[in-house]
Every structure is written in structure tokens, then in C-alpha cells.
Amino acid sequence: MPDKYQRIDFRDAIAKNKWKSFFLMFMIFCVIIALGYVIGKAWGALDIFSILIIAIIISISYLLITYYNSDKIALFSVNAREAKREDYKLYYDVVEGITIASGLPMPKLYVMPSEQINAFASGRDPKHSVVCVTKGALEKLDRRELEGVVAHELGHIGSYDIRYMTLVAVMVGIISIISEIFLRSLWFRGGGGNSRENRGNAIFVVIGVILAILAPILVFFVQMAISRKREFSADASAVKFTRYPPGLIGALEKIKYQNVPDKKVTKAVAPLFFANPFKEIGSTHPSIEKRIELLKRM
């Protein structure tokens, strides 16, 4: 039987995507080690140690602030409002049903004023999580489709994806800062030492320049690949929670054919969303066609 027709167990899909995510994260770590080694050879161990300390402090300080306020930043940026139970009974019923099935605590619920069908989850852990759906999702999705979308978002929460992607972002930030400092420093460093030592250092400087230019580009694509794996994993988690793939498939089908632009969403928060809010293909999300194909096999 051809592979594309074989059934997929959602448990296997979740485990496989998590393993791939950790492997990709290990690749980013390897890039940090390689970049540090080459620059250390070009400059000396003390220099690269100092740069690493600076890069780590800057990256972690910035991302800790973002991490602990990720939900507030995301909600404010899209003008979301807290959903009241008396106004959104179905919304509350659906989320409460999925939390019972998943064993996760009840998140705070918000509604975003958009005609698009979309949603996102944020928060540093399940106890401090929020789920936000668009007005369009509440109006255009039936109950089973809404359950699929909500279950996908709770899949992100249950897998601690915000925490995981924050750690990845710290590592990517370290690489970007090291590369930037190294490239800028080349204008201020002079020669010195014997000619043999200079020739040896020059080789590592050249390698360092190439790595400093290519490393941020490479890890950006790796970061996007990790993001796509987390989306596939959240889809599989949605099937685990609902035991009903057609609900999520139906929501994706409606999103596939919607033609409602949303100018309220910035590209900074777009990776959080259930589906890419922009019409062009976004590298943070797998294609809807691929997601539907895999869901049909579960």
C-alpha cells in the first residue's frame, strides 16, 4: 500500500513531531558551538567567552520580558476582548469540554474582532494560558469544527509550545548577536603577532565571516521548520482530544477558501495563529493541504 494511504496513529504523529523538533533544536545548538569555536580560534578564547556572555544576557533579558507577557502582548496587538460566558455560551461549552478531555485547566477566553476564521493560544504555562478565537470563527464554524480548532490550540498549551519556542528564540538570538558583534568588530581589529600566526588566524577569520553570514539564515529556516512541526503536533493533539478528525478538517477547508483580509494582525504575532492570517504562504505554518492530508489518515 502506498505510504500516502497508510493510516497514522495520532500518538505516533505527536511523538514523531516532538522528536523532529528536538533534533532541529539540537542543530541550532551545534551551530552555536561551531560559530563559537571558529570565532574563538580567530580571536582567542577570552574574546568569544565575553561575546557569549553578552549575547546570552541580551537575548535572555529581552525574551524573558516577552515570555512572561506574551499573552498580554498578543491580545493587545489584535485588540482582543475577554469573552463573557453569557455572550458566548457555545464557546465556553466547547472549551470546557476539551479541557475535560485533555485534563488541562480552563484557559481565559478572548474574542478577536475579525471576520477571518482563526484562533491562537498564548501564555507561559497551562495555568496562565489564554485562548482567543476570531468573531468569524464563532460565526462560521459549526460546533465540531470549533472543537477541532480549540483542541488544536489546547494542544499547543499542553505541549508548552510557548516555552519551547521561547527557548528556541533565545538560541537563535544568541547566534544573531554573536554574528553581528563578530562582523562589526572586524573593522576595529588590527593585525599583530608573527606572520604564521596571522595566516592561521586569517583562515579562521574567513571561515568565521562565512559562518556569521550564513548561520543566522540557516537557523531562521530551522526555527521555521520547528514551528511547522509544532503545528503538525498540535493537529495530532486535537485528534487525541476530540477523536474526530473531520471537525478539524472541516475548519481547515473553510479557512482554505476564505478570502477575508485582516490588516489588524502583525507579522510578529502571526506565528501564534491556528492558520497563517495572511494570504501568502507563511513559512511558520505548513500548508493547509498538507495538514488536511495527514488528518485524513488519522
C-alpha positions in Angstrom: 0.0 0.0 0.0 1.5 3.4 -0.9 2.6 5.5 2.1 0.2 8.3 1.4 -2.7 5.9 2.1 -1.4 4.3 5.3 -3.2 5.2 8.5 -1.4 7.3 11.1 -1.9 6.9 14.8 -2.1 10.3 16.4 0.2 9.1 19.2 2.9 8.2 16.7 2.4 11.6 15.0 2.8 13.5 18.2 5.9 11.6 19.2 7.5 11.8 15.8 7.0 15.6 15.5 8.3 16.2 19.0 11.4 14.1 18.2 12.0 16.1 15.0 11.6 19.4 16.9 14.2 18.4 19.4 16.6 17.3 16.6 16.2 20.6 14.9 16.8 22.4 18.2 20.0 20.3 18.6 21.0 21.6 15.1 20.8 25.2 16.4 22.9 24.3 19.4 25.5 22.8 17.1 25.6 26.0 15.1 26.3 28.0 18.3 29.1 25.6 19.2 30.6 25.8 15.6 30.4 29.5 15.5 31.9 29.9 18.9 34.7 27.6 18.1 35.7 29.3 14.8 35.5 32.8 16.3 37.4 31.6 19.4 40.2 30.3 17.0 40.2 33.6 15.1 40.2 35.9 18.2 41.1 33.8 21.2 39.0 32.0 23.8 38.7 35.1 26.1 37.1 37.2 23.3 34.4 34.6 22.4 33.6 33.9 26.0 33.0 37.6 26.6 30.8 37.8 23.5 28.8 34.7 24.5 28.1 36.2 27.9 26.9 39.5 26.3 24.8 37.6 23.8 23.2 35.4 26.4 22.4 38.3 28.8 20.8 40.4 26.0 18.8 37.5 24.5 17.5 36.1 27.8 16.6 39.6 29.2 14.6 40.5 26.1 12.9 37.2 25.8 12.1 36.8 29.5 10.1 40.0 29.3 8.3 38.8 26.2 7.8 35.3 27.6 6.1 36.5 30.9 3.9 39.0 29.0 3.3 37.0 25.8 -0.4 36.7 26.3 -0.9 40.4 27.1 1.2 41.5 24.1 -0.6 39.2 21.7 -4.1 40.1 23.0 -3.4 43.8 22.9 -1.9 43.7 19.4 -5.1 42.2 17.9 -7.5 44.3 20.0 -9.0 41.2 21.6 -11.6 41.4 24.3 -12.4 39.0 27.1 -15.4 36.7 26.2 -18.2 36.7 28.7 -20.0 33.4 29.4 -23.4 35.0 28.9 -22.5 36.2 25.5 -20.5 33.2 24.2 -22.1 30.1 25.8 -21.2 27.7 23.0 -17.6 29.0 23.0 -17.4 28.2 26.8 -19.1 24.9 26.4 -16.7 23.8 23.7 -13.6 24.8 25.6 -14.7 23.3 28.9 -15.5 20.0 27.0 -12.0 19.9 25.6 -10.3 20.7 28.9 -12.1 17.8 30.5 -11.0 15.5 27.6 -7.4 16.8 27.8 -7.0 17.2 31.6 -5.8 20.8 31.1 -7.0 23.7 33.3 -9.6 26.1 31.8 -7.8 29.0 30.0 -9.1 32.6 29.9 -11.2 33.1 26.8 -11.0 36.1 24.4 -12.6 37.1 21.1 -10.8 39.0 18.4 -12.9 41.3 16.1 -12.1 39.8 12.8 -14.1 38.2 10.0 -11.4 35.6 9.4 -11.7 32.1 10.7 -8.7 31.9 13.1 -7.5 31.4 16.7 -4.4 31.4 18.8 -3.3 30.4 22.2 -0.7 32.0 24.4 0.7 32.0 28.0 3.8 30.7 29.7 2.1 27.5 31.0 -1.3 25.8 31.2 -2.2 27.6 34.4 -1.5 31.0 32.8 -2.9 30.4 29.4 -5.4 32.2 27.1 -7.3 31.1 24.0 -8.5 33.7 21.6 -10.8 33.0 18.6 -12.0 35.4 15.9 -15.5 36.6 15.6 -15.5 34.9 12.2 -14.7 31.5 13.7 -17.6 31.7 16.1 -20.0 32.7 13.3 -18.8 30.4 10.5 -17.7 27.2 12.2 -20.1 24.6 13.5 -19.6 23.0 16.9 -17.4 20.1 15.8 -15.2 22.4 13.7 -14.9 24.8 16.6 -14.0 21.9 18.8 -11.2 20.9 16.4 -9.7 24.5 16.3 -9.9 24.9 20.1 -8.4 21.4 20.6 -5.5 22.4 18.4 -4.8 25.5 20.5 -5.1 23.5 23.7 -2.6 21.1 22.1 -0.1 24.0 21.9 -0.8 24.8 25.6 -0.5 21.2 26.8 2.9 20.8 24.9 4.3 24.0 26.5 4.9 25.3 22.9 5.3 28.9 24.1 8.0 27.9 26.5 9.7 25.7 23.9 9.6 28.3 21.1 10.9 30.9 23.6 13.9 28.7 24.3 14.5 28.3 20.6 14.2 32.1 20.1 16.9 32.6 22.8 19.3 30.3 21.0 18.5 32.0 17.6 19.0 35.4 19.3 22.4 34.3 20.7 23.6 33.3 17.2 22.4 36.6 15.6 24.1 38.7 18.3 27.4 36.8 18.1 27.4 37.1 14.3 26.6 40.8 14.4 29.3 41.6 17.0 31.9 39.5 15.2 31.2 41.1 11.8 31.2 44.6 13.2 34.4 44.0 15.2 36.4 43.2 12.0 36.5 46.9 11.3 38.3 47.6 14.6 40.7 44.7 14.9 44.2 45.1 13.6 47.0 42.7 12.9 49.7 41.5 15.3 51.8 38.6 16.1 54.0 36.6 13.7 53.1 36.0 10.1 52.4 32.3 10.6 50.0 33.1 13.4 48.4 35.8 11.3 47.9 33.3 8.4 46.4 30.8 10.8 44.1 33.4 12.3 43.2 34.7 8.8 41.8 31.3 7.8 39.6 31.2 10.8 38.5 34.8 10.3 37.4 33.9 6.7 35.5 30.8 8.0 34.1 32.9 10.8 32.8 35.6 8.4 31.1 32.9 6.2 29.5 31.3 9.3 28.5 34.7 10.7 26.7 35.5 7.5 25.1 32.1 6.9 24.4 31.0 10.4 21.5 33.4 11.1 19.9 32.5 7.8 20.3 28.8 8.5 18.9 28.9 12.0 16.0 31.1 10.8 14.9 28.3 8.4 15.5 25.7 11.2 13.3 27.8 13.5 10.5 27.9 10.9 10.8 24.2 10.5 10.4 23.7 14.2 7.3 25.9 14.1 5.8 23.8 11.4 6.5 20.6 13.3 4.7 22.1 16.4 1.7 22.8 14.2 1.5 19.2 13.0 1.9 18.1 16.6 -1.0 20.3 17.7 -3.2 18.9 14.9 -2.4 15.4 16.2 -3.2 16.5 19.7 -6.5 17.9 18.5 -7.4 14.4 17.2 -6.3 12.9 20.5 -8.6 15.3 22.5 -11.7 15.1 20.2 -11.3 11.7 18.5 -12.9 13.4 15.5 -10.5 14.4 12.7 -13.4 15.6 10.4 -14.1 18.5 12.7 -10.6 20.0 12.3 -10.5 19.1 8.6 -13.8 21.0 8.1 -12.4 24.1 9.8 -9.2 23.9 7.6 -11.3 23.5 4.5 -13.3 26.7 5.3 -10.1 28.6 6.0 -8.6 27.4 2.7 -11.3 29.0 0.7 -11.9 32.1 2.8 -10.9 35.4 1.2 -11.1 37.9 4.1 -8.0 40.0 4.6 -7.1 41.0 8.1 -4.9 44.1 8.5 -5.1 44.1 12.3 -2.6 41.2 12.6 1.1 42.0 12.5 3.7 39.5 11.3 5.2 39.5 14.8 2.2 37.6 16.2 1.2 35.7 13.0 3.1 32.5 14.0 0.8 32.1 17.1 -2.3 31.7 14.9 -4.1 28.5 14.0 -3.6 29.3 10.3 -1.5 31.9 8.6 -3.6 35.2 8.8 -2.0 36.4 5.5 -3.0 35.1 2.1 0.6 34.4 1.0 2.2 31.2 2.2 3.9 31.6 5.5 7.0 29.5 6.4 5.9 29.3 10.1 2.8 27.2 9.1 2.7 24.1 7.0 0.3 24.2 4.0 -3.3 23.6 4.7 -3.4 20.9 2.1 -0.6 19.0 3.8 -2.4 19.3 7.2 -5.7 18.1 5.7 -3.9 15.2 4.0 -2.3 14.0 7.3 -5.5 14.5 9.3 -7.4 12.3 6.8 -5.0 9.5 7.6 -5.6 9.6 11.3 
